[in-house]
Amino acid sequence: MARVAFLAAVFLLEATIPGMAAPQRSEMVSADGGDISPETILERALQRVEAQIAAGVDGQFEAMVLTLVRSIDGEGQVSDSESALYRIYPLEGAVYEELAEKDGRPLSDREARKARKEKEEFVREVGKRRARGLDPQPDDEQRVQFDRELMSRYRLQIMGEEEVRGDLCWVVYFEPREGDLPEKTRMDKALNRSTGKLWITKTDYGVPRVEFDLDEPIRYLGGFLATVRETAGRVEYERVEPDIWMPVQFELDLDLRVLVKNIRRKISRQWSDYRRIEPGAES
């Protein structure tokens, strides 16, 4: 949750903001009257996220999340859709996402057995990681954590100020730095070609909104295997308690070609019903 600052955005794309001129580097005035740079704003936002992670906030809440995947045809119309409702909660010192419903109906016996098996496998994996002294949360190649390693690959510019749900925010534009950038995974390939914007509040340096786009297509095996084309996304966060920010909405428009098949998807996730878990009350 706090670790999902960009969320599991499988692919990211092109940064043209309609109706907005190219951003220019500028300085903004801080609340205490002094100038503040985009690097300083980002540093304070990172410190806030690090404090939330260090406090183990992810393991203190449960929530429901509804995932909707819509297929788009060549005319731009929805040709098919699938939905799934998950319960997210702390489990064995990690955070688990358990399937609760599919397409608005209870799970069938087969689906319920599969869900139980996946939960058992998750618990076993957590146990193995604990025995090796690792973070109990199983690895996820698509998980992107908002941290210094991630943001070190970007240059920053302040675009101005906007209000998001009552909070006045700096709007910080980011784009990849020149030169060699880390590229160990498929996600790295996407991140290194991504541009976007961060909204950072002036009150507590929370990040209520992130928008990201892919700056150029990504081709696998020269484009023969797959090509990720025009793809863009947005993540929204809200305070669930003072100074505790959690995701509430994720939107991703995905356009790619796999072999000879064109695929367009609109993927959304909506979090709701956040509830603090009492110590020792894990499922």
Contacts in CASP RR format, 6 or more apart in sequence:
PFRMAT RR
TARGET T0000
AUTHOR 0000-0000-0000
METHOD contacts of the structure
MODEL  1
MARVAFLAAVFLLEATIPGMAAPQRSEMVSADGGDISPETILERALQRVE
AQIAAGVDGQFEAMVLTLVRSIDGEGQVSDSESALYRIYPLEGAVYEELA
EKDGRPLSDREARKARKEKEEFVREVGKRRARGLDPQPDDEQRVQFDREL
MSRYRLQIMGEEEVRGDLCWVVYFEPREGDLPEKTRMDKALNRSTGKLWI
TKTDYGVPRVEFDLDEPIRYLGGFLATVRETAGRVEYERVEPDIWMPVQF
ELDLDLRVLVKNIRRKISRQWSDYRRIEPGAES
1 57 0 8 1.000
1 58 0 8 1.000
1 61 0 8 1.000
1 63 0 8 1.000
1 88 0 8 1.000
1 95 0 8 1.000
1 246 0 8 1.000
1 247 0 8 1.000
2 49 0 8 1.000
2 52 0 8 1.000
2 53 0 8 1.000
2 57 0 8 1.000
2 58 0 8 1.000
2 245 0 8 1.000
2 246 0 8 1.000
3 53 0 8 1.000
3 58 0 8 1.000
3 137 0 8 1.000
3 143 0 8 1.000
3 145 0 8 1.000
3 146 0 8 1.000
4 143 0 8 1.000
4 144 0 8 1.000
4 145 0 8 1.000
4 235 0 8 1.000
4 247 0 8 1.000
5 49 0 8 1.000
5 144 0 8 1.000
5 145 0 8 1.000
5 146 0 8 1.000
5 207 0 8 1.000
5 210 0 8 1.000
5 235 0 8 1.000
6 12 0 8 1.000
6 144 0 8 1.000
6 146 0 8 1.000
6 150 0 8 1.000
6 210 0 8 1.000
6 212 0 8 1.000
6 235 0 8 1.000
7 144 0 8 1.000
7 235 0 8 1.000
7 247 0 8 1.000
7 250 0 8 1.000
7 269 0 8 1.000
8 140 0 8 1.000
8 142 0 8 1.000
8 143 0 8 1.000
8 144 0 8 1.000
9 142 0 8 1.000
9 144 0 8 1.000
9 190 0 8 1.000
9 212 0 8 1.000
9 233 0 8 1.000
9 235 0 8 1.000
9 250 0 8 1.000
9 252 0 8 1.000
10 142 0 8 1.000
10 190 0 8 1.000
10 252 0 8 1.000
10 254 0 8 1.000
11 190 0 8 1.000
11 214 0 8 1.000
11 218 0 8 1.000
11 228 0 8 1.000
11 231 0 8 1.000
11 252 0 8 1.000
11 254 0 8 1.000
11 256 0 8 1.000
12 190 0 8 1.000
12 191 0 8 1.000
12 193 0 8 1.000
12 194 0 8 1.000
12 212 0 8 1.000
12 213 0 8 1.000
12 214 0 8 1.000
12 231 0 8 1.000
12 232 0 8 1.000
12 233 0 8 1.000
13 194 0 8 1.000
13 212 0 8 1.000
13 213 0 8 1.000
13 214 0 8 1.000
13 215 0 8 1.000
13 228 0 8 1.000
13 229 0 8 1.000
13 230 0 8 1.000
13 231 0 8 1.000
13 232 0 8 1.000
13 255 0 8 1.000
14 195 0 8 1.000
14 213 0 8 1.000
14 214 0 8 1.000
14 215 0 8 1.000
14 216 0 8 1.000
14 230 0 8 1.000
14 231 0 8 1.000
14 232 0 8 1.000
15 175 0 8 1.000
15 194 0 8 1.000
15 195 0 8 1.000
15 196 0 8 1.000
15 212 0 8 1.000
15 213 0 8 1.000
15 215 0 8 1.000
16 213 0 8 1.000
17 197 0 8 1.000
20 159 0 8 1.000
23 157 0 8 1.000
23 158 0 8 1.000
23 159 0 8 1.000
23 173 0 8 1.000
24 157 0 8 1.000
25 38 0 8 1.000
25 157 0 8 1.000
25 158 0 8 1.000
26 157 0 8 1.000
26 158 0 8 1.000
26 160 0 8 1.000
27 35 0 8 1.000
27 36 0 8 1.000
27 37 0 8 1.000
27 158 0 8 1.000
28 35 0 8 1.000
28 36 0 8 1.000
28 41 0 8 1.000
28 158 0 8 1.000
28 160 0 8 1.000
28 161 0 8 1.000
28 170 0 8 1.000
29 35 0 8 1.000
29 36 0 8 1.000
30 36 0 8 1.000
30 202 0 8 1.000
31 202 0 8 1.000
38 156 0 8 1.000
38 157 0 8 1.000
38 158 0 8 1.000
38 170 0 8 1.000
38 172 0 8 1.000
39 156 0 8 1.000
41 158 0 8 1.000
41 170 0 8 1.000
41 172 0 8 1.000
41 200 0 8 1.000
41 205 0 8 1.000
42 151 0 8 1.000
42 156 0 8 1.000
42 172 0 8 1.000
42 198 0 8 1.000
42 200 0 8 1.000
44 200 0 8 1.000
44 205 0 8 1.000
45 198 0 8 1.000
45 200 0 8 1.000
45 205 0 8 1.000
45 206 0 8 1.000
45 207 0 8 1.000
46 146 0 8 1.000
46 147 0 8 1.000
46 148 0 8 1.000
46 151 0 8 1.000
47 205 0 8 1.000
48 204 0 8 1.000
48 205 0 8 1.000
48 206 0 8 1.000
48 243 0 8 1.000
49 146 0 8 1.000
49 147 0 8 1.000
49 207 0 8 1.000
50 147 0 8 1.000
52 243 0 8 1.000
52 244 0 8 1.000
52 245 0 8 1.000
57 244 0 8 1.000
58 90 0 8 1.000
58 95 0 8 1.000
59 90 0 8 1.000
59 93 0 8 1.000
59 95 0 8 1.000
59 277 0 8 1.000
60 90 0 8 1.000
60 276 0 8 1.000
60 277 0 8 1.000
61 90 0 8 1.000
61 240 0 8 1.000
61 246 0 8 1.000
61 274 0 8 1.000
61 275 0 8 1.000
61 276 0 8 1.000
61 277 0 8 1.000
62 87 0 8 1.000
62 88 0 8 1.000
62 89 0 8 1.000
62 90 0 8 1.000
62 274 0 8 1.000
62 275 0 8 1.000
62 277 0 8 1.000
63 87 0 8 1.000
63 88 0 8 1.000
63 89 0 8 1.000
63 246 0 8 1.000
63 271 0 8 1.000
63 272 0 8 1.000
63 273 0 8 1.000
63 274 0 8 1.000
63 275 0 8 1.000
64 85 0 8 1.000
64 86 0 8 1.000
64 87 0 8 1.000
64 88 0 8 1.000
64 100 0 8 1.000
64 271 0 8 1.000
64 272 0 8 1.000
64 273 0 8 1.000
65 85 0 8 1.000
65 86 0 8 1.000
65 88 0 8 1.000
65 97 0 8 1.000
65 269 0 8 1.000
65 270 0 8 1.000
65 271 0 8 1.000
65 272 0 8 1.000
66 83 0 8 1.000
66 84 0 8 1.000
66 85 0 8 1.000
66 86 0 8 1.000
66 269 0 8 1.000
66 270 0 8 1.000
66 272 0 8 1.000
67 83 0 8 1.000
67 84 0 8 1.000
67 85 0 8 1.000
67 86 0 8 1.000
67 267 0 8 1.000
67 268 0 8 1.000
67 269 0 8 1.000
68 81 0 8 1.000
68 82 0 8 1.000
68 83 0 8 1.000
68 267 0 8 1.000
68 268 0 8 1.000
68 269 0 8 1.000
69 81 0 8 1.000
69 82 0 8 1.000
69 83 0 8 1.000
69 265 0 8 1.000
69 266 0 8 1.000
69 267 0 8 1.000
70 78 0 8 1.000
70 80 0 8 1.000
70 81 0 8 1.000
70 265 0 8 1.000
70 266 0 8 1.000
70 267 0 8 1.000
71 78 0 8 1.000
71 79 0 8 1.000
71 80 0 8 1.000
71 81 0 8 1.000
71 263 0 8 1.000
71 264 0 8 1.000
71 265 0 8 1.000
72 78 0 8 1.000
72 79 0 8 1.000
72 264 0 8 1.000
72 265 0 8 1.000
72 266 0 8 1.000
73 79 0 8 1.000
73 264 0 8 1.000
74 262 0 8 1.000
74 264 0 8 1.000
76 264 0 8 1.000
78 266 0 8 1.000
82 102 0 8 1.000
82 103 0 8 1.000
83 102 0 8 1.000
83 103 0 8 1.000
83 104 0 8 1.000
84 99 0 8 1.000
84 101 0 8 1.000
84 102 0 8 1.000
84 103 0 8 1.000
85 99 0 8 1.000
85 100 0 8 1.000
85 101 0 8 1.000
85 102 0 8 1.000
85 104 0 8 1.000
86 97 0 8 1.000
86 98 0 8 1.000
86 99 0 8 1.000
86 100 0 8 1.000
87 97 0 8 1.000
87 98 0 8 1.000
87 100 0 8 1.000
88 95 0 8 1.000
88 96 0 8 1.000
88 97 0 8 1.000
88 98 0 8 1.000
88 271 0 8 1.000
89 95 0 8 1.000
89 96 0 8 1.000
89 98 0 8 1.000
89 277 0 8 1.000
89 282 0 8 1.000
89 283 0 8 1.000
90 96 0 8 1.000
90 277 0 8 1.000
90 282 0 8 1.000
90 283 0 8 1.000
91 119 0 8 1.000
91 122 0 8 1.000
91 123 0 8 1.000
91 126 0 8 1.000
91 282 0 8 1.000
91 283 0 8 1.000
92 123 0 8 1.000
92 126 0 8 1.000
92 127 0 8 1.000
92 136 0 8 1.000
92 282 0 8 1.000
93 126 0 8 1.000
93 136 0 8 1.000
93 282 0 8 1.000
94 122 0 8 1.000
94 126 0 8 1.000
94 136 0 8 1.000
94 137 0 8 1.000
94 138 0 8 1.000
95 137 0 8 1.000
96 119 0 8 1.000
96 122 0 8 1.000
98 115 0 8 1.000
98 119 0 8 1.000
99 107 0 8 1.000
99 111 0 8 1.000
99 115 0 8 1.000
99 118 0 8 1.000
100 107 0 8 1.000
101 107 0 8 1.000
102 111 0 8 1.000
107 115 0 8 1.000
122 138 0 8 1.000
125 138 0 8 1.000
126 136 0 8 1.000
126 137 0 8 1.000
126 138 0 8 1.000
127 136 0 8 1.000
129 135 0 8 1.000
129 136 0 8 1.000
129 137 0 8 1.000
129 138 0 8 1.000
130 136 0 8 1.000
141 185 0 8 1.000
141 186 0 8 1.000
141 187 0 8 1.000
142 187 0 8 1.000
144 150 0 8 1.000
144 187 0 8 1.000
144 191 0 8 1.000
146 207 0 8 1.000
149 182 0 8 1.000
150 191 0 8 1.000
151 174 0 8 1.000
153 176 0 8 1.000
153 177 0 8 1.000
153 181 0 8 1.000
153 182 0 8 1.000
153 191 0 8 1.000
153 192 0 8 1.000
154 174 0 8 1.000
154 175 0 8 1.000
154 176 0 8 1.000
154 177 0 8 1.000
155 174 0 8 1.000
155 175 0 8 1.000
155 176 0 8 1.000
155 177 0 8 1.000
156 172 0 8 1.000
156 173 0 8 1.000
156 174 0 8 1.000
157 172 0 8 1.000
157 173 0 8 1.000
157 174 0 8 1.000
157 175 0 8 1.000
158 170 0 8 1.000
158 171 0 8 1.000
158 172 0 8 1.000
158 173 0 8 1.000
159 171 0 8 1.000
159 172 0 8 1.000
159 173 0 8 1.000
159 197 0 8 1.000
160 170 0 8 1.000
160 171 0 8 1.000
161 168 0 8 1.000
161 169 0 8 1.000
161 170 0 8 1.000
161 171 0 8 1.000
162 168 0 8 1.000
162 169 0 8 1.000
162 171 0 8 1.000
162 199 0 8 1.000
163 169 0 8 1.000
164 199 0 8 1.000
164 201 0 8 1.000
164 208 0 8 1.000
164 209 0 8 1.000
165 208 0 8 1.000
165 238 0 8 1.000
167 201 0 8 1.000
167 202 0 8 1.000
167 203 0 8 1.000
167 208 0 8 1.000
168 201 0 8 1.000
168 202 0 8 1.000
168 203 0 8 1.000
169 199 0 8 1.000
169 200 0 8 1.000
169 201 0 8 1.000
169 202 0 8 1.000
169 208 0 8 1.000
169 209 0 8 1.000
170 199 0 8 1.000
170 200 0 8 1.000
170 202 0 8 1.000
171 197 0 8 1.000
171 198 0 8 1.000
171 199 0 8 1.000
172 197 0 8 1.000
172 198 0 8 1.000
172 199 0 8 1.000
172 200 0 8 1.000
173 195 0 8 1.000
173 196 0 8 1.000
173 197 0 8 1.000
174 195 0 8 1.000
174 196 0 8 1.000
174 197 0 8 1.000
174 198 0 8 1.000
175 195 0 8 1.000
175 196 0 8 1.000
175 215 0 8 1.000
176 192 0 8 1.000
176 193 0 8 1.000
176 194 0 8 1.000
176 195 0 8 1.000
176 215 0 8 1.000
181 188 0 8 1.000
181 192 0 8 1.000
182 188 0 8 1.000
182 192 0 8 1.000
183 189 0 8 1.000
183 192 0 8 1.000
189 218 0 8 1.000
190 214 0 8 1.000
190 218 0 8 1.000
190 228 0 8 1.000
193 214 0 8 1.000
193 215 0 8 1.000
193 216 0 8 1.000
193 218 0 8 1.000
194 212 0 8 1.000
194 213 0 8 1.000
194 214 0 8 1.000
194 215 0 8 1.000
195 212 0 8 1.000
195 213 0 8 1.000
195 215 0 8 1.000
196 210 0 8 1.000
196 211 0 8 1.000
196 212 0 8 1.000
196 213 0 8 1.000
197 209 0 8 1.000
197 210 0 8 1.000
197 211 0 8 1.000
198 207 0 8 1.000
198 209 0 8 1.000
198 210 0 8 1.000
199 207 0 8 1.000
199 208 0 8 1.000
199 209 0 8 1.000
199 210 0 8 1.000
200 206 0 8 1.000
200 207 0 8 1.000
201 207 0 8 1.000
201 208 0 8 1.000
204 243 0 8 1.000
206 237 0 8 1.000
206 245 0 8 1.000
207 237 0 8 1.000
207 245 0 8 1.000
208 236 0 8 1.000
208 237 0 8 1.000
208 238 0 8 1.000
208 245 0 8 1.000
209 234 0 8 1.000
209 235 0 8 1.000
209 236 0 8 1.000
209 237 0 8 1.000
210 234 0 8 1.000
210 235 0 8 1.000
211 232 0 8 1.000
211 233 0 8 1.000
211 234 0 8 1.000
212 232 0 8 1.000
212 233 0 8 1.000
212 234 0 8 1.000
213 231 0 8 1.000
213 232 0 8 1.000
213 233 0 8 1.000
214 228 0 8 1.000
214 230 0 8 1.000
214 231 0 8 1.000
214 232 0 8 1.000
217 227 0 8 1.000
217 228 0 8 1.000
217 229 0 8 1.000
218 227 0 8 1.000
218 228 0 8 1.000
219 226 0 8 1.000
219 227 0 8 1.000
219 228 0 8 1.000
220 226 0 8 1.000
220 227 0 8 1.000
223 257 0 8 1.000
224 259 0 8 1.000
225 258 0 8 1.000
225 259 0 8 1.000
226 256 0 8 1.000
226 257 0 8 1.000
226 258 0 8 1.000
226 259 0 8 1.000
227 256 0 8 1.000
227 257 0 8 1.000
228 254 0 8 1.000
228 255 0 8 1.000
228 256 0 8 1.000
229 255 0 8 1.000
229 256 0 8 1.000
229 257 0 8 1.000
230 253 0 8 1.000
230 255 0 8 1.000
231 252 0 8 1.000
231 253 0 8 1.000
231 254 0 8 1.000
231 255 0 8 1.000
231 256 0 8 1.000
232 252 0 8 1.000
232 253 0 8 1.000
233 250 0 8 1.000
233 251 0 8 1.000
233 252 0 8 1.000
233 253 0 8 1.000
234 249 0 8 1.000
234 250 0 8 1.000
234 251 0 8 1.000
235 247 0 8 1.000
235 249 0 8 1.000
235 250 0 8 1.000
235 251 0 8 1.000
236 247 0 8 1.000
236 248 0 8 1.000
236 249 0 8 1.000
236 250 0 8 1.000
237 245 0 8 1.000
237 246 0 8 1.000
237 247 0 8 1.000
237 248 0 8 1.000
238 245 0 8 1.000
238 246 0 8 1.000
238 248 0 8 1.000
239 245 0 8 1.000
240 246 0 8 1.000
240 274 0 8 1.000
241 276 0 8 1.000
246 271 0 8 1.000
246 274 0 8 1.000
247 269 0 8 1.000
247 271 0 8 1.000
248 270 0 8 1.000
248 271 0 8 1.000
248 272 0 8 1.000
249 268 0 8 1.000
249 269 0 8 1.000
249 270 0 8 1.000
249 271 0 8 1.000
250 267 0 8 1.000
250 268 0 8 1.000
250 269 0 8 1.000
250 270 0 8 1.000
251 266 0 8 1.000
251 267 0 8 1.000
251 268 0 8 1.000
252 265 0 8 1.000
252 266 0 8 1.000
252 267 0 8 1.000
252 268 0 8 1.000
253 264 0 8 1.000
253 265 0 8 1.000
253 266 0 8 1.000
254 263 0 8 1.000
254 264 0 8 1.000
254 265 0 8 1.000
254 266 0 8 1.000
254 267 0 8 1.000
255 262 0 8 1.000
255 263 0 8 1.000
255 264 0 8 1.000
256 262 0 8 1.000
256 263 0 8 1.000
257 263 0 8 1.000
END
